[in-house]
Amino acid sequence: MKHSLVFFLAIILSAQFAHSQQPRTVINLNGTWEFDQTTTAFPPEKFTRNIPVPGLVHLAEPKIIEYDKFFKRPDKPESKEQFNLYNLDYTPRYSWYRKKVFIPKELENKAGMITIKKSQYVTQVYLNGMDLGTSMACYTPIEFPVNKAIKFGTDNEILIKVGERIWLPAEAAGGTDKEKEHYLPGIWDDVFLSFTGDIRINRLLVLPSVANKKLTIKTQVRSLIPAQIFYGDPMQDSINLEVVIKEKISGKSVATAQGRFSAKRDNLSEMTLEIPLSDFISWTPEKPFLYIAMARLISGKGISDELSHQFGMRDFTTKGKFFYLNGEKYFLRGTNITLQRFFEDPDCGNLVWDKEWVKKLLVSYPKQLNWNAMRICVGIVPDFWYDIADENGLLLQNEWLYWQNHGWDDEIRKEYTDWVWTDGNHPSIAIWDAINENTDIFIGNTLIPELKKLDPSRVWDAGYMREGLMNSDEMDEPHPYEGRIISNEKGSEKTSYPIGNLDYKPQALKMIREAGVPQLANEYGWIWLWRNGLPSKLTVDVYNYYLGPNSTPSKNREFQAYDLQLETEWLRSEPNIAGVLAFCYLANNYGYTGDWFTDNIKDLKPAPTLQWFVNAFAPSAIFINLTDERYVKQAVPHKPGEKLSFKLTKINDLSGNVPGKVTLSILNSEGKAVSTKIISVVLSPFDRSSIPAEMSLPAKSGGYLLLAEFIADGSEKPVISRRFIKVGKLPEYKYYELQPVNLK
């Protein structure tokens, strides 16, 4: 029996060894690490806490010192516009992570590398007491060779030190966000050890071209062979690069290519292969078909490394004032996520790394809301978020945390270049966004043209670097905050914004109309609420103006939902706008802005705004073009019984005709229809046109709700547009509150 057990264990160990002899062996270091903090750059005498990796320091148990200073729950909002990150209310500390990991003896002839996908701010890595190196990168991988310090066949101690945001060097390509107050440090993406031959694939970039029916495979190859020591020693080595393309789900091989290259010793070398691909399925948000590219390096010793990435055959380009997806005109509809702000949220916890929660956030609700795009705003996200977007169909405008100017040109070039190499395989990423609401001549006119050569398959945005400032402007991102209340010494100026008037053309829309490149309106509203229904720090004056200082959370939510529905209709009806992304889907509760959920964010309970967005973002719709009369203070009541003349705006984001019927109704305060009319309509391809409409107003004075319910032929669900109207003069008007659809 004893001999049988030994034989059985030998079989298991042999199988494990065989697996370890694959070209690349990966040891996952995610999980629980020992943790503690110090006020000096010396490691703690003992570790008294544990922490999950990936995560940030707020997840340590027991909680970090001064935890409550990072996460506050104020009783009411304080009107505030910005924050200086150097106004600290806590003691900055170094954060220390420690983990022991067993490294099998069988890996002794392999070359090892430690990879930390994302860690902020300034990360230093030690292995068995030896300093492997330091990096200031916060949003791209940190990597160091480990063989000089590793002990094979036994436990190894990994010690990682992470600094504070205020200690980030001046040259680092990390911006500031004046609407953030606390920058939590920590290791916030995957960590692993990988072992390969002495020449490894450092980066693999798969660039599709649907138009040209080909793939361009770019690789960064890292040689770990020591550089030349004596005259005449080799300075480079010959290496074969082989690439196999397969369908992700079926595993069917569809293309192969190979080439022979030279790898410079102890250095990075770039290698490129082009692969014709005539028969393929294109990737779109509606059909996110994926492939796998497997790259293999073969040296004289055999297979040195293998690395695979998923990708999609997807072109995202511009022509004139519009975006094109795989050669077809394509309107973007969606929202924004500000993850770095969400890190400050008292209820954030470990949700950012909970894949089921993230999938509900990125897939479940957006599909119901007719969204096909999101902007990852002022800071990028963990790598698996992009995988989820790839697999489920979501286009992303991927924005670096660069709002207020920060960083030196050489370091910005280094980090942005690695950003493209690292994240450039994701078909979901359609737009690289270098800057938010700012300008930088080096980034706009030197760096972006360089990076376009590395990755010509995407569009670049650069904040306020518009035509005239930017030598080659591909798109702009206007932020038409028309409902904002501007405070001055005399008090708050009264807004004249005619909510619901789709013909309203302020200066912001004039600039959009005059521009020669696509305009993506990815911020608007200025109507944020906290999840308890109170105004955010930036919107106290707005709610005071429209609803008064004692408005209830319920009334606030009703107004926010109505206002954002009408503002979305206004922007989507503008023929010169290529996309509309509402701000903001996920943010810091109790912050300067807010999002559209209620209660604890872990439950993702939608507020009325999200529920009404189902209508405002419908691909095909009929919108009422009429100024609101409930909240717009300048509105004059109609005379009872008179004719109400207005316009209906046809919206169609699709390339074909959409016939249907629109039912116009006027509802009294009890929800009873007092007038109804049905009109047959046809929405032409990419329609943004208007038709006249007329309704007879009731003879009885009161508050009424005007509805337009569009049902396309073959559909059962109506797309609803609404306006509140006043009939006759009354001291107070009551209105029927139509309930939105429930999101699942």
C-alpha positions, 0 to 999 in steps of 0.5 A, a space after each residue: 500500500 505504501 509503495 502504491 501511494 509513493 508511485 501515485 504521488 510520483 505520477 502527480 509530481 511528474 504531471 506538475 513538472 511536465 506542466 512547469 516545462 511549458 514554454 511559460 510557467 506562471 505563478 499567480 501571486 494574487 491573494 492574501 499578503 501580509 501588510 503594514 504601514 510605516 511613516 519612514 522608508 524602513 520596513 515594519 518590524 513586524 506585520 500586523 495586518 493582511 490585505 488582498 491583492 489586487 486591492 488598495 490599502 483600505 482593504 487591509 485588516 485590521 483597518 489602516 490607521 486613520 481609515 476614517 479620514 479617507 472615508 467620510 459620510 457627511 450629513 449634508 453637502 458642502 458647496 465646493 468646486 475643487 480640492 488641493 491634493 496637498 491639503 492633507 488631513 492624514 499622515 502619509 505613510 509607506 505601505 508594505 506588502 510581504 508574501 512567501 512563495 515556493 519556487 520549484 527546483 525544476 524552474 532553475 534553468 528558466 528566466 524569471 520575471 515578476 510582474 505587477 500590472 498596476 500599482 500606485 504610487 512609486 513601487 519598489 520590489 525586494 526579493 529575499 532582501 535584494 532590491 530588484 528595482 523601483 518604478 513610478 508607473 501607476 497605470 502600466 505594468 511594473 516588471 523586474 527580472 528575479 533570477 539574481 535573487 531567487 532561491 529555487 526549491 524553497 520559499 522566497 520572500 517578496 517585499 513590496 513598498 508602495 508610496 503616496 501620491 504626494 511623493 510621486 516624482 515630478 516627472 511621473 506621467 500621473 495627473 491630478 483630479 481637482 475633484 478628488 480629495 484622497 488618493 489611495 495607494 496600493 497594488 490594484 491589479 494582478 501580480 505574478 511570477 513568470 518563467 520562460 527561456 532566456 528570450 521572452 515576449 515582453 509585449 504582444 500587440 495585435 492590430 487588425 485591419 478590416 479594410 485591408 483584410 490583414 493583421 499586423 503583429 508587433 512584439 517587444 522581445 526581451 532578451 535576458 541573456 547578459 550583454 557583451 562582456 568581452 570583445 567579440 562576444 555575441 551582441 544579439 541572437 537569432 530567434 524565430 517568431 511564430 504566430 497562430 490565429 484561432 477563433 476563441 470559442 471554436 479553437 479553429 485555426 484561421 491563419 499562421 505566420 513566421 519570421 526570423 529576427 535578431 534579439 539584442 542581448 539584455 535589451 528590448 527588440 521589436 519584431 513585426 509580422 503581417 498576416 493576410 486574413 481574408 475570411 473573418 468575422 468582424 467584432 462589433 458591440 452587437 456581435 463581439 466575436 473574438 480571436 486568439 493570437 498565440 505568439 511563440 519564440 523559438 531559439 536554438 535551444 527550443 521553444 523559449 516563450 509563448 504568449 496569447 492575447 484575445 483580439 477582435 477584427 475591428 476598425 474604428 475610424 473617422 470620416 468627416 464629422 462621424 465615427 465609423 465602425 468597420 467602415 459603417 457610420 456608427 453613433 456612440 451612446 453611453 456614459 462615463 466611469 470615474 474609477 479613481 474617484 470611486 476608490 474614495 467611496 466609503 462603500 467601494 470595498 473590494 467591488 472593483 475586483 468582484 467580476 460578477 459585480 463588474 459584469 453587471 455594471 458593464 454588461 447587464 445594465 448597459 445592454 438594457 439602456 441601449 448603450 454601446 460605449 463608455 468613457 473610462 474617465 480620468 484614470 484607467 481600470 484593471 485589466 479584466 474590465 477590458 476583457 469583459 468589455 471585449 467579450 460582451 461588446 462595449 466600445 471604450 474611450 480610454 482616458 489616462 489620469 491627466 487632467 491638471 498638467 503633470 509629468 516630464 515629456 520623456 516619462 510621459 512618452 515612456 508610460 504612454 507608449 507602454 500603455 499602448 503596447 499593454 492595452 492595445 489588443 482590446 477591441 473594446 478600446 476604440 479611442 485613446 484619450 490622452 488628456 481631460 479638459 487641458 492642453 499639452 503641446 508635446 502630447 498633442 503634436 509630438 507624442 500622439 503622432 509617434 503613437 499613431 505609428 505604433 497603433 494606427 488602428 484607433 482614434 486619439 483624443 487630447 482634451 482641449 487640443 482641438 483644431 488650431 492647437 493640434 496639428 492633426 486633430 481626429 476628434 473633440 470632446 465638448 462638455 456642454 454643461 448648460 444647466 450650471 448655476 454660476 455663483 458671483 458676489 451678488 448671489 447665484 445667477 439665474 439660468 436661462 437654459 430652456 430645458 427641453 427645447 431641442 432647437 436651443 443653440 448656445 455657443 457650445 453647440 455653435 463650436 460643435 457645428 463649426 468643427 470639422 472632426 467628430 464631436 463626442 459630447 461625453 460630459 453634460 448635465 451638472 445635475 449630480 446627486 449623492 446616492 441618498 438623493 442629496 445634491 453633490 458638492 458641485 450642485 447645491 446651487 442648482 437644486 436650490 434654484 430649481 427646487 428650493 433649499 428644502 427639496 426632498 431626495 425623492 423630488 431631487 431624483 425626479 428632477 434629475 431624471 427628467 432633466 437628464 432625459 431632456 438634455 440627452 434628447 437635446 444632444 442626440 437631436 443635434 445632427 453634428 454630434 457623433 456620440 453622447 456619453 452621459 456623466 456619470 455612471 460610477 463615481 464617488 458617493 459624497 463627492 463633487 459629482 455623483 452617479 445614478 444609483 441609490 443606497 449601497 453601491 454593492 447592490 447596484 440599485 438604479 435611480 430613476 435617471 438610469 431607468 429613464 435613460 432607456 428611452 433617451 438612448 434608444 437607437 430609434 426614437 421620437 423626441 418632443 421638441 418643446 421647452 419644459 414648463 414645470 421647472 423653467 421659471 420663465 415658462 408662461 402658462 397656455 390658455 385653456 382649450 387652445 392649440 398647442 403647436 410643437 415639433 417632433 424630432 426623429 432620431 435614428 442611429 441605424 443605417 436603414 429605414 425604421 417605420 412605426 407609429 407615434 402616439 401623442 397623449 396629454 395626461 392630467 394629474 391623475 394619469 388619465 389621457 384627456 387628448 390622444 393622437 396617432 401619427 405614422 412615421 418613417 425614420 430614415 437612415 441616420 435621421 435627425 429631422 423634425 415634423 410638425 405636431 399639434 394637440 388641443 389643450 384641455 379646457 380645465 386649468 392644471 398641470 399636464 404631461 405631454 407624451 410621445 410614445 414611438 413604437 417601431 413596426 415589429 416592436 412591442 416596447 414604446 420609446 417615451 419622450 415627455 414634457 410637463 406643460 401648464 394650462 391656465 393660471 394656478 397658484 400651484 400645479 400638480 403633475 402626474 409622475 409617470 413611472 419608468 421601466 424597471 431595470 433587471 
